[in-house]
């Protein structure tokens, strides 16, 4: 569950300037996402940046992300941690 807790810390890459959901939507469309905390690896940062590409033609599909070596390794590591606890 630590992975889930850590992910929750970085799930808000855009901070609205106030004014509610409309401003948040505009921020997502027009602003650069803030970088994730440095305690996360460069690989995690690269993966998240791939997911935040605004142009949907350049952004990887979910299938491509599931085959990304970074995510594959994360899933293997997480799976082995969960299996050890059972």
DOZAVEX-763505 format. One record per residue (C-alpha): x, y, z. Coordinates in steps of 0.02 Angstrom, whole numbers, plus 32768, in hexadecimal, padded with zeros to 4 digits. Each point is the difference from the previous one (the first is absolute). Example, Ala and Ser with C-alpha at 12.3 -4.5 7.8 and 13.67 -1.06 7.14 Angstrom:
<nodes>
82677F1F8186 804580AC7FDF 
</nodes>
This chain:
<nodes>
800080008000 80958074800E 800180137F41 7F4B80388004 8024807B808C 809580457FA2 7F9A80117F61 7F7E8066805C 808680818028 8020801F7F47 7F517FF07FB9 7FE480BC7FF3 807E803C7F80 7F99809C7FDC 7FD180808081 7F6C806E7FD3 801280BA801F 7F5B8000805C 7F52800A7FB8 7FD47F498000 7FF87F7A7F7C 7FFE80717F68 80A7804C8030 80447F518021 7FCB7FC67F52 8051809A7FB3 80A07FE38063 80087F4B7FC3 7FEB80397F4C 807580948001 80817FF3808B 80977F928018 7FED7F7E8088 8069801D809A 808B7F83801A 7FEC7F74807B 8064800080A3 80B87FD37FEC 7FED7F6B8075 7FBA7FA27F69 80767FB57F81 8026804D7F57 7FAA7F697FB1 7F5E8024805C 800D80B67FCD 801A7FCE7F49 7F697F8C8006 7F908086804A 803C80817F82 7FD37F877F74 7F507FF28046 7FEC80BD800D 802680297F4A 7F7380727FC7 7FFD7FC97F49 7FA07F5E8000 80577FCA7F5F 80A98007805A 7FC27FBE80A9 80177F438016 7F677F918000 7FD47F9A8098 803F7F667FA4 80A780557FDE 800D803680B5 7FDF7F4F803E 80917FC67F92 8074808D8036 809B7FB48054 7FF3807B8091 7F4D7FD08029 80207F467FE4 808D8006807F 7F958061807C 7F757F7E7FF0 807D7F72801A 80478055809B 7F5380258046 7FC47F507FDD 80947FB4805A 7FE280708097 7F4A7FCF8009 80297F477FEF 807F800B808D 7F7E80488077 7F807F767FE2 
</nodes>
